[in-house]
Amino acid sequence: MSSHLEYQDLLENSAYEEPKGRKNIFHGIIIAVIAITCTGAGLPLITMYNEVSVEIIGIWRVQMTLIYLIPVSFIILVRNKIKLKQVLSKEYCGRIVIGATIYTFGTFLSIKGGRLTLMSHVATLSNSGGVFIVLVSIIMCMRVHKFEILGTILVVVGIIVLLFDKSSEKSGSETNIMKGDLLSLASMPLYTISSMINDKARSKLPSMVVFCLFSIVQLFVYGTYSVIVSGQDLEILFSTHQTYGFFGWMQPDTILFSLVVIGLVCGVLGVGSYIYLLEYFPPHITSGIFLLEPFVSQYMGILLGVDKFPSFVTYVGVIFIMFGMASNIQGYRLNQKEQTPKISSIELPNASLSSEEMRIL
């Protein structure tokens, strides 16, 4: 699972060139549908493995993604003539390791929460990191736009509504809305802090490469945690055991589904589609599209038999939070615009990226 703040921050830090006339807006809409469907389906799909521990699920998910990410990242580095020494420099590595470790614990909490509460609750609560940033900014007496304050109020109201939803139920598994929502909410500041730590790496290195390094660190963290807490022999852990094995996803009856659906579609294609959307839409539109994820995630959960239909209370809470997050995005943009000095009659050669470089970002 990926947080909305990760995408929003990645998009805001990526250079954007207004789409040329040759860009077909219909193609952009198709890519947007692919992106929101792929990312929205991720959590419901991995929640189906209810009998497998969260850390093993994390190991499986990361492995499936890395199978594609490693060769793609290598091609990107070669095409852009970026040396591995530059990628692994102290300037980036320390931040990526710390950020990815924090992100891993956030993912752990959100997957855990997804087993107890509805998919829409998890997707909404864990992705509301903008509120955390606004609150920190207010505490530190930093400039905050009125739309950000309004958005924060709406999000807080929506969170309270979701926490006290007593009508919604999971399908065929334990339901504890309050506990699941609190776990999801606890993942939000971890996602946010991780994103803030990795600002520099994402703005200097190709996004797919950073995503790949993130995944490698997550694999190490999940693996170490499993060895320490599982109580299983190493022989079982480093096997294809369908419940406890690090390579349990390689079972003959699940390997194709794991590689194609979870690894390629929900992992690489989901992230890649959002990045490629910058060829068609500006960053604030692209990050706004991601606000639809809770709805997609919820209905995917229903289709997969993970959730039952949500109650009216859930719709109210999610809508409050969605409008709040949209207000936060708009407030952030206006705040940045007001603080950016206007430059006139000055030519800045090479200020924009080529479409090929944009595609890498």
C-alpha positions in Angstrom: 0.0 0.0 0.0 1.2 3.5 -0.8 0.2 6.7 0.9 -1.4 9.6 -0.9 1.2 11.9 0.6 4.0 9.9 -1.1 2.4 10.5 -4.4 1.5 14.1 -3.8 4.9 15.0 -2.5 6.5 13.1 -5.5 4.3 15.0 -7.9 4.8 18.4 -6.3 8.6 17.9 -6.4 8.7 16.8 -10.0 9.2 19.4 -12.7 6.1 19.7 -14.9 5.8 21.0 -18.4 2.4 22.0 -19.7 1.1 19.2 -22.0 1.6 20.0 -25.7 -1.3 19.9 -28.2 -0.3 16.5 -29.4 -1.2 15.0 -26.0 -4.6 13.4 -26.2 -6.6 14.1 -23.0 -8.6 10.9 -23.5 -5.3 9.0 -23.2 -4.7 10.8 -19.9 -8.1 9.8 -18.6 -7.5 6.2 -19.4 -4.1 6.3 -17.6 -5.8 7.9 -14.6 -8.4 5.1 -14.5 -5.6 2.5 -14.6 -3.7 4.3 -11.9 -6.5 4.6 -9.4 -7.8 1.1 -10.1 -4.3 -0.5 -9.6 -3.5 1.4 -6.4 -7.0 1.0 -5.0 -7.0 -2.8 -5.5 -3.7 -3.3 -3.7 -4.8 -3.4 -0.1 -8.0 -5.5 -0.7 -6.0 -8.1 -2.6 -3.3 -8.6 0.1 -5.9 -8.6 2.8 -7.3 -11.8 1.2 -4.3 -13.6 2.7 -5.8 -13.3 6.1 -4.2 -16.5 7.5 -0.7 -15.2 6.7 1.1 -12.8 9.1 1.4 -9.1 8.1 5.2 -9.2 8.0 5.2 -12.2 5.7 2.6 -10.5 3.5 5.0 -7.5 3.4 7.9 -9.7 2.3 5.8 -11.3 -0.4 4.5 -7.9 -1.7 8.0 -6.3 -1.8 9.5 -9.4 -3.6 6.8 -9.4 -6.3 7.4 -5.7 -6.9 11.3 -5.9 -6.9 11.2 -8.5 -9.7 10.1 -5.7 -12.0 11.6 -2.7 -10.3 15.3 -3.8 -10.3 15.6 -4.2 -14.1 13.5 -1.1 -14.7 15.6 0.9 -12.4 18.8 -0.4 -14.0 17.6 0.6 -17.4 16.7 4.1 -16.1 20.1 4.6 -14.6 21.9 3.5 -17.8 19.7 5.7 -20.0 20.3 8.7 -17.8 24.0 8.0 -17.3 23.6 8.0 -13.5 26.3 6.1 -11.7 25.4 3.6 -9.0 28.0 5.4 -6.8 25.8 8.5 -7.0 22.7 6.7 -6.1 24.3 5.0 -3.1 26.0 8.1 -1.8 25.7 9.1 1.9 23.6 12.1 0.7 20.7 9.9 -0.3 21.3 6.5 1.3 20.9 7.5 4.9 17.7 9.3 4.2 16.3 6.5 2.2 17.1 3.8 4.8 15.5 5.8 7.6 12.5 6.9 5.5 11.9 3.4 4.2 12.2 1.9 7.7 9.6 4.3 9.0 7.4 3.7 5.9 7.6 -0.1 6.6 6.1 0.3 10.0 3.4 2.5 8.6 2.5 -0.2 6.0 2.5 -2.8 8.8 -0.1 -0.8 10.7 -2.3 -0.1 7.7 -2.3 -3.7 6.6 -3.1 -4.7 10.2 -5.9 -2.2 10.3 -7.3 -3.5 7.0 -8.0 -6.8 8.6 -10.2 -5.2 11.2 -11.9 -2.3 9.4 -13.2 -1.4 6.0 -10.9 -0.7 3.1 -12.3 2.9 2.6 -11.5 3.6 6.3 -7.9 2.4 5.9 -7.3 4.2 2.5 -8.7 7.5 3.9 -7.2 7.6 7.3 -3.7 6.4 6.4 -3.6 8.9 3.5 -4.6 12.0 5.4 -1.0 13.0 6.2 -1.6 16.6 5.0 -3.4 17.2 8.3 -0.3 16.2 10.2 1.9 18.7 8.3 -0.6 21.5 8.8 -0.8 20.9 12.5 3.0 20.8 12.8 3.2 24.1 10.7 0.7 25.8 13.0 2.6 24.6 16.1 5.8 26.0 14.6 4.1 29.3 13.7 4.7 28.8 10.0 2.5 30.3 7.3 -0.6 28.3 6.8 -3.3 29.1 4.2 -6.9 29.4 5.3 -7.9 26.6 2.9 -5.4 24.3 4.8 -7.0 25.2 8.1 -10.5 24.6 6.7 -9.3 21.3 5.2 -7.8 20.2 8.5 -11.1 20.9 10.3 -13.0 18.9 7.7 -10.6 16.0 8.0 -10.7 15.9 11.8 -14.5 15.8 11.7 -14.4 13.0 9.1 -12.0 11.0 11.2 -14.3 11.3 14.3 -17.2 10.2 12.2 -15.4 7.1 10.9 -14.1 6.1 14.4 -17.6 5.9 15.7 -19.1 3.9 12.8 -20.7 0.9 14.6 -22.7 -0.4 11.7 -20.2 -1.4 9.0 -18.8 -4.9 9.0 -16.0 -7.0 7.4 -17.0 -10.1 5.4 -16.1 -13.4 7.0 -13.5 -12.0 9.4 -13.2 -10.2 12.7 -14.6 -6.7 12.7 -13.3 -4.0 15.1 -13.9 -0.6 13.4 -12.4 1.4 16.2 -9.2 -0.6 16.6 -8.7 -0.9 12.8 -9.3 2.8 12.3 -6.8 3.7 15.1 -4.2 1.4 13.6 -4.7 3.1 10.2 -4.6 6.5 11.7 -1.4 5.7 13.5 0.2 4.8 10.2 -0.5 8.3 8.8 2.2 10.3 10.7 4.7 7.5 9.8 3.9 7.9 6.1 4.2 11.6 6.5 7.5 11.6 8.3 8.9 9.1 5.8 7.9 11.4 2.9 9.4 14.5 4.5 12.7 12.7 5.2 13.0 11.6 1.5 12.2 14.9 -0.1 15.8 15.4 -1.2 16.3 12.0 -2.7 13.0 12.2 -4.7 13.8 15.5 -6.1 17.3 14.5 -7.3 16.9 10.9 -8.4 14.5 9.2 -10.8 11.3 8.2 -8.8 11.4 4.6 -9.9 14.9 4.2 -8.6 14.0 5.7 -5.2 10.9 3.4 -5.1 13.3 0.4 -5.8 15.7 1.4 -3.0 12.7 1.9 -0.7 11.5 -1.6 -1.5 14.9 -3.2 -0.9 15.0 -1.6 2.6 11.5 -2.7 3.3 12.4 -6.3 2.4 15.3 -6.2 4.9 13.2 -4.7 7.7 10.3 -7.2 7.2 12.7 -10.1 7.0 14.6 -9.1 10.1 11.4 -8.6 12.0 10.1 -12.0 10.9 13.2 -13.9 12.0 13.0 -12.2 15.4 9.3 -12.6 16.3 8.0 -15.5 14.2 9.4 -18.3 16.4 9.8 -20.4 13.2 13.0 -22.2 12.2 15.0 -20.6 9.5 14.5 -23.6 7.3 10.7 -22.9 7.3 11.2 -19.1 6.9 13.5 -19.5 3.9 11.1 -21.8 2.1 7.9 -21.8 0.0 5.8 -22.7 3.0 2.3 -21.2 2.1 1.9 -19.5 5.5 5.3 -18.9 7.1 7.8 -19.0 4.1 9.4 -15.9 2.7 8.8 -17.4 -0.7 5.3 -18.7 0.0 3.9 -16.7 -2.9 5.7 -19.1 -5.3 3.2 -21.9 -4.6 2.2 -23.3 -8.1 -1.5 -22.3 -7.6 -0.7 -18.6 -6.7 2.6 -17.7 -8.4 1.0 -16.3 -11.6 -1.6 -14.3 -9.7 1.1 -12.9 -7.3 3.5 -11.9 -10.1 1.0 -10.4 -12.5 -1.8 -9.0 -10.3 0.0 -7.9 -7.1 3.5 -7.4 -8.3 3.1 -5.9 -11.8 -0.4 -4.4 -11.8 -0.9 -3.2 -8.2 2.8 -2.4 -7.6 4.8 -1.2 -10.6 1.9 -0.2 -13.0 0.1 1.7 -10.2 3.1 3.8 -9.3 4.2 4.2 -12.9 0.8 5.3 -14.1 0.7 8.1 -11.5 4.2 9.3 -12.5 3.3 9.2 -16.2 0.1 11.2 -15.6 2.4 14.3 -15.4 2.6 14.1 -19.2 -1.1 14.9 -19.3 -2.1 16.8 -16.1 -0.4 19.3 -13.7 0.6 18.0 -10.3 -2.3 19.3 -8.3 -4.8 17.6 -10.7 -2.8 14.4 -10.6 -2.6 14.3 -6.8 -6.3 15.2 -6.6 -7.2 12.2 -8.7 -5.7 10.0 -6.0 -8.5 11.2 -3.6 -10.7 8.7 -5.4 -8.7 5.7 -4.0 -10.8 5.1 -0.9 -13.9 4.6 -3.0 -12.2 2.3 -5.5 -10.5 0.4 -2.6 -13.9 0.0 -0.8 -15.7 -1.4 -3.8 -12.8 -3.7 -4.7 -13.0 -5.0 -1.2 -16.7 -5.7 -1.6 -16.1 -7.5 -5.0 -13.3 -9.6 -3.5 -15.5 -10.6 -0.5 -13.3 -8.8 2.0 -15.9 -6.2 3.1 -19.6 -5.9 3.3 -21.3 -2.7 1.9 -20.4 0.3 4.2 -23.0 2.1 6.2 -24.1 5.7 5.6 -21.8 6.8 8.3 -18.8 5.7 6.4 -19.8 7.6 3.3 -20.3 10.8 5.4 -16.9 10.4 7.1 -15.0 9.6 3.8 -16.6 12.5 2.0 -15.7 14.9 4.8 -12.1 13.7 4.6 -12.0 13.9 0.8 -13.1 17.5 0.7 -10.7 18.3 3.5 -7.8 16.8 1.7 -8.8 18.6 -1.5 -8.9 21.8 0.4 -5.4 21.1 1.9 -4.0 20.5 -1.6 -5.5 23.8 -2.9 -4.3 25.7 0.2 -0.8 24.3 -0.2 -0.7 25.3 -3.9 -2.0 28.9 -3.2 0.5 29.2 -0.3 3.4 28.1 -2.5 2.2 30.5 -5.2 2.0 33.5 -2.8 5.5 32.8 -1.5 7.1 32.4 -5.0 8.5 35.6 -6.3 7.4 36.5 -9.8 10.1 36.6 -12.4 9.5 38.6 -15.6 11.5 39.3 -18.7 14.2 36.7 -17.7 15.0 33.7 -19.8 15.9 30.6 -17.9 17.5 28.1 -20.4 17.1 24.4 -19.7 14.6 25.2 -16.9 12.2 22.5 -18.0 12.8 18.8 -18.6 12.4 17.1 -21.9 9.6 14.6 -22.3 12.0 11.8 -22.1 13.3 13.0 -18.7 9.7 13.7 -17.6 8.9 10.1 -18.4 11.7 8.9 -16.1 10.4 11.1 -13.3 
